[in-house]
Amino acid sequence: MKLTTPFKNITEFEKELKEFANKHRMTLAEHSKKISNYFEMSCYHKVILYYESRGYKINIKNLQKGLFRYKCSPSGKLQNFSYFEAIKRVNENDIKLYLYHNATIQSAHDVRVFTTPDIVIAKTDAPCENFDYYETRKGLSYFANDDIISFCEVKNLIPFPELMINFIGTVNELKPKCLSSETPEKGSKDLAPSLMMSGSYSKSTKRIKHSLEKRYYINLLDNLFDSLTNSAFRKHHSNELATFSHKSAFSAEDIEAEYEERLAALSILNTSILQDETK
């Protein structure tokens, strides 16, 4: 796969955004033009693609004056922004979930603690409000922890150790069962907590990825500027992403490939030694 830097031309993002809007027949409201916000939107679309590949029908919700309005920062009430509903028919029942951009979540450990992941997958589209959180009477719009299925953090950065390991702290705060040795939810196909990064792994950070994904029900995804990486969210490869019922298969494949590469290198070295000894 082609390695990329954590930079991309704005025109490429705008083209992708336009194609996504045309696909879902929606008109976009004015939004931030920052590269980091474009990258968040792009990753938001990838999560939607994941659920489409799982057979969900995607519906647009809460248009603002007929326009789809992305939530490009943690501030603002959720009811003032648009989101997506995903519906799947199973055994004559409708399974529904909701995909939000920059939604605040309550901690799994302390009801007074909140954080705002970049992408949130919720069980409901009825967020709570807290009027005691700020010093003013401004309300905090959030989801109770029990109403959350999963979340993603998006970073327009090259992967580095502190970023990857700090993500485990966010998982512990919001979905601690994903750090357990036991399967969080048997049979679940919902996307596990994911760290989505624009840059590519180095040799050292790939080792960290392998180690963390082997231990936990998480996805550590790099190189998301490359169009080939989008295939990870499509039907053919989406089974390889970690869910709440199985760990990532991508790390297992990478480890096997690295092992084979080392064996090949060792074989070449041994052959070279034998040739030197016979001279």
C-alpha positions in Angstrom: 0.0 0.0 0.0 1.2 3.5 -0.8 2.3 5.3 2.3 0.9 8.8 2.9 1.7 11.9 4.9 -1.0 13.4 7.2 -1.6 16.1 4.6 -4.1 16.3 1.7 -5.2 18.9 -0.7 -8.5 20.6 0.3 -9.9 20.2 -3.2 -9.6 16.4 -2.8 -11.7 16.6 0.4 -14.2 18.8 -1.2 -14.6 16.4 -4.1 -15.1 13.5 -1.7 -17.6 15.6 0.3 -19.6 16.5 -2.8 -19.7 12.8 -3.9 -20.9 11.7 -0.5 -23.6 14.5 -0.5 -24.7 13.4 -4.0 -24.9 9.8 -3.0 -27.2 10.6 0.0 -29.1 13.3 -1.9 -28.3 16.0 0.7 -27.3 19.6 0.5 -24.5 20.8 2.9 -24.6 23.8 5.1 -21.6 26.0 5.4 -18.9 24.3 7.4 -15.3 24.7 8.6 -12.6 24.7 5.9 -9.8 23.4 8.2 -8.0 20.3 6.9 -8.5 18.6 10.3 -12.3 19.1 10.1 -12.4 17.8 6.5 -10.5 14.7 7.7 -13.1 14.2 10.5 -15.9 14.4 8.0 -14.1 11.9 5.8 -13.7 9.4 8.7 -17.3 10.0 9.7 -18.3 8.9 6.1 -16.1 5.8 6.5 -18.0 4.7 9.6 -21.3 5.2 7.7 -19.8 3.1 4.9 -19.0 0.4 7.5 -22.6 0.1 8.6 -23.9 0.2 5.0 -21.6 -2.7 4.3 -23.3 -4.5 7.1 -26.7 -4.2 5.5 -28.0 -1.0 7.2 -30.0 1.6 5.4 -28.8 5.1 6.1 -31.2 8.0 6.6 -30.4 11.6 7.1 -31.8 13.2 10.3 -32.3 16.7 11.7 -31.6 18.9 8.6 -31.2 22.6 9.5 -33.3 24.7 7.1 -33.1 21.9 4.6 -29.3 21.6 4.9 -27.1 18.9 6.4 -25.0 20.6 9.1 -21.9 18.9 10.4 -20.8 19.5 14.0 -17.2 20.5 13.6 -16.4 21.2 17.2 -17.3 19.9 20.7 -19.3 23.0 21.5 -23.0 23.4 20.6 -26.2 21.5 21.3 -26.7 18.3 19.4 -30.2 19.2 18.4 -28.8 22.1 16.3 -26.8 19.7 14.1 -27.6 16.9 11.6 -26.8 13.2 12.0 -27.4 9.8 10.4 -29.8 7.0 11.4 -28.9 3.4 10.4 -31.7 0.8 10.2 -31.5 -2.9 9.6 -34.3 -5.4 9.5 -33.6 -8.6 11.5 -36.2 -11.2 12.2 -39.1 -8.8 11.5 -37.6 -6.2 13.9 -35.9 -3.0 13.1 -32.4 -2.5 14.6 -31.6 1.2 14.8 -28.5 3.1 15.7 -27.4 6.8 15.3 -24.2 8.2 14.0 -23.1 11.5 15.4 -20.3 14.0 14.8 -18.6 15.4 17.9 -21.1 14.2 20.5 -20.3 14.4 24.3 -20.4 11.2 26.3 -20.7 10.6 30.0 -18.0 8.5 31.7 -18.5 4.9 32.5 -17.0 5.5 35.9 -18.3 8.9 37.1 -21.5 10.6 36.0 -19.9 14.0 36.5 -17.2 13.4 33.9 -17.7 13.9 30.2 -15.6 13.8 27.0 -16.4 14.4 23.3 -15.1 11.9 20.8 -15.1 12.9 17.1 -17.6 10.2 16.0 -20.2 8.5 18.2 -22.4 5.6 17.6 -25.5 5.8 19.8 -28.5 3.6 20.7 -30.8 6.6 20.8 -31.3 10.0 19.1 -32.6 11.6 22.3 -29.5 13.2 24.1 -29.7 14.4 27.7 -29.0 17.9 29.0 -27.1 19.0 32.1 -27.5 22.6 33.3 -25.1 22.3 36.2 -21.9 21.4 34.2 -20.8 24.9 33.3 -20.3 27.9 35.6 -23.1 29.7 33.6 -26.6 28.2 33.0 -25.5 27.1 29.6 -26.7 23.5 29.0 -24.4 20.6 28.2 -25.9 18.3 25.5 -24.7 14.7 26.0 -25.4 11.0 25.8 -25.5 8.8 29.0 -22.9 6.1 28.8 -25.5 3.3 28.7 -26.9 4.9 25.5 -23.5 4.6 23.6 -22.6 1.7 21.4 -19.1 2.8 20.3 -16.9 5.8 19.4 -14.0 6.9 17.2 -11.2 9.4 17.7 -9.9 11.1 14.6 -6.4 12.5 14.4 -4.9 14.3 11.4 -1.4 13.1 12.5 1.3 10.6 11.9 0.9 7.8 14.5 3.2 8.2 17.5 3.4 6.2 20.8 1.8 8.7 23.1 -1.2 9.2 20.8 -1.8 5.5 20.5 -1.4 4.7 24.2 -3.4 7.8 25.3 -6.3 6.4 23.3 -6.4 3.4 25.6 -7.2 5.9 28.4 -10.2 7.1 26.5 -11.4 3.6 25.9 -11.1 2.9 29.6 -13.1 5.9 30.4 -15.9 5.3 28.0 -15.9 1.5 27.1 -13.8 -0.3 29.7 -15.2 -3.7 28.7 -13.2 -3.4 25.5 -10.0 -3.7 27.6 -11.2 -6.9 29.3 -9.8 -10.4 28.5 -13.5 -11.5 28.0 -15.5 -10.9 24.9 -17.5 -7.6 25.5 -20.6 -8.7 23.5 -20.8 -12.1 21.9 -22.2 -11.9 18.3 -22.0 -8.1 18.1 -20.9 -6.7 14.7 -20.7 -3.1 15.9 -17.4 -1.3 15.2 -15.1 -1.4 18.3 -13.6 1.9 19.6 -11.3 3.1 16.9 -8.4 5.6 16.5 -8.4 6.9 13.0 -5.1 8.5 11.8 -4.1 10.1 8.5 -0.4 9.3 8.6 1.3 5.9 8.2 2.9 3.7 10.8 6.6 3.5 11.3 8.3 0.2 12.2 8.2 1.1 15.9 4.6 2.3 16.0 3.4 -0.7 14.1 4.7 -2.8 17.0 2.6 -0.8 19.3 -0.5 -1.3 17.1 0.1 -5.1 17.0 0.5 -5.2 20.8 -2.6 -3.2 21.6 -4.9 -4.8 19.1 -3.8 -8.2 20.2 -4.7 -7.4 23.8 -7.9 -5.2 23.3 -11.1 -4.9 21.3 -10.0 -1.8 19.4 -9.0 -0.6 16.0 -5.9 1.5 15.4 -6.2 2.6 11.8 -3.5 4.5 9.8 -3.0 5.8 6.3 -6.6 6.9 6.0 -5.8 9.5 3.2 -5.1 6.6 0.9 -8.2 5.6 -1.1 -7.2 1.9 -0.9 -7.6 2.1 2.9 -11.4 2.8 2.4 -11.7 -0.9 1.4 -11.3 -1.8 5.1 -14.8 -0.4 5.7 -16.4 -2.1 2.8 -18.2 -5.5 2.9 -15.3 -7.6 1.7 -12.9 -6.4 4.4 -15.1 -5.1 7.1 -15.1 -8.4 8.9 -11.4 -7.9 9.6 -12.1 -4.8 11.7 -12.4 -5.3 15.5 -16.0 -5.4 16.8 -17.3 -6.1 20.3 -17.2 -9.8 19.6 -13.8 -10.3 17.9 -10.4 -8.5 17.8 -8.8 -7.0 14.7 -7.7 -9.4 12.0 -5.5 -6.8 10.4 -2.8 -7.0 13.1 -2.8 -10.8 12.9 -2.2 -10.6 9.2 0.6 -8.0 9.6 2.3 -10.1 12.3 2.2 -13.2 10.1 3.6 -11.2 7.2 6.4 -9.8 9.4 7.2 -13.3 10.7 7.4 -14.7 7.1 9.7 -11.7 6.2 12.0 -12.4 9.1 12.1 -16.1 8.2 13.0 -15.2 4.6 15.8 -12.9 5.8 17.1 -15.5 8.2 17.2 -18.1 5.3 19.2 -15.7 3.1 21.6 -15.0 6.0 22.1 -18.8 6.7 22.7 -19.4 3.0 25.3 -16.7 2.9 27.1 -18.1 5.9 27.2 -21.6 4.4 28.5 -20.3 1.1 31.3 -18.4 3.0 32.2 -21.6 4.9 32.5 -23.7 1.8 35.0 -21.2 0.2 
